[in-house]
């Protein structure tokens, strides 16, 4: 016989929906923290790349990939990058650009 707590736990697991744990606010918090950790050189490069003050633009654009994913499914790969453990860094294989 299955105990009541186990039965309830199983029902909850079967009826859960995907969590939107990050949402725009979560992305903005992470972008703000990351922006504060940029070196001056990196900050200048991010500012030049994004066309504005690095920290502010990073926070504003932090959920852009989520916002356009449904309308532009070809951008799904822009949402994340897998970097292997032990790697020396990230090397972009494709130059990405998008228009607003």
C-alpha positions in Angstrom: 0.0 0.0 0.0 1.3 3.4 -0.9 1.4 5.9 2.0 -0.6 9.2 1.7 2.5 11.4 1.7 4.1 9.4 -1.2 0.8 9.5 -3.1 0.5 13.2 -2.7 4.2 13.7 -3.7 3.7 11.6 -6.8 0.5 13.6 -7.8 2.4 16.9 -7.4 5.3 15.7 -9.5 2.9 14.5 -12.2 0.9 17.8 -12.3 3.7 20.3 -12.1 4.4 22.8 -14.9 7.8 24.1 -15.9 9.0 26.8 -13.5 9.8 30.2 -14.9 12.5 30.5 -12.3 14.5 33.2 -13.9 11.9 35.4 -15.6 13.0 38.9 -16.7 13.8 40.0 -13.1 16.1 37.1 -12.5 18.0 37.8 -15.7 18.3 41.5 -14.7 19.7 40.6 -11.3 22.3 38.3 -12.8 23.2 40.9 -15.5 23.6 43.6 -12.9 25.9 41.5 -10.8 27.9 40.4 -13.8 28.2 44.1 -15.0 29.7 45.1 -11.6 32.4 42.4 -12.0 33.6 43.5 -15.5 37.1 44.8 -15.7 37.4 48.4 -17.0 38.7 47.0 -20.4 35.8 44.5 -20.6 33.3 47.2 -19.6 34.6 49.4 -22.5 34.3 46.5 -24.9 30.8 45.7 -23.8 29.8 49.3 -24.1 31.1 49.5 -27.6 29.5 46.2 -28.6 26.1 47.0 -27.1 26.1 50.8 -27.9 25.6 52.2 -24.5 26.7 52.1 -20.9 27.6 48.5 -20.3 25.8 47.9 -17.0 22.5 49.6 -18.0 22.4 47.9 -21.5 23.2 44.5 -20.1 20.3 44.8 -17.6 17.9 46.1 -20.2 18.8 43.4 -22.8 19.3 40.5 -20.3 16.0 38.8 -21.3 16.0 39.6 -25.0 16.6 36.0 -26.0 13.5 35.0 -24.1 11.4 37.8 -25.6 12.1 36.9 -29.2 12.4 33.1 -28.9 8.7 32.5 -30.0 8.8 34.9 -33.0 12.2 33.9 -34.2 12.9 30.2 -33.4 16.2 30.3 -35.3 17.5 32.4 -32.4 17.1 29.6 -29.9 20.9 28.9 -29.9 21.5 32.5 -28.8 19.9 31.8 -25.5 22.9 29.9 -24.0 26.4 28.8 -24.7 27.9 25.5 -23.5 31.5 25.9 -22.5 33.3 22.7 -21.6 35.0 22.3 -18.2 38.7 22.9 -18.5 38.2 25.1 -21.6 40.3 28.2 -21.9 37.3 30.3 -22.8 34.6 30.8 -25.5 35.3 31.2 -29.2 32.4 32.4 -31.2 31.9 30.3 -34.3 29.3 32.7 -35.8 29.0 36.5 -35.7 25.5 37.2 -34.6 23.7 40.5 -35.2 20.1 41.4 -34.9 18.1 44.5 -35.6 15.6 46.1 -33.3 
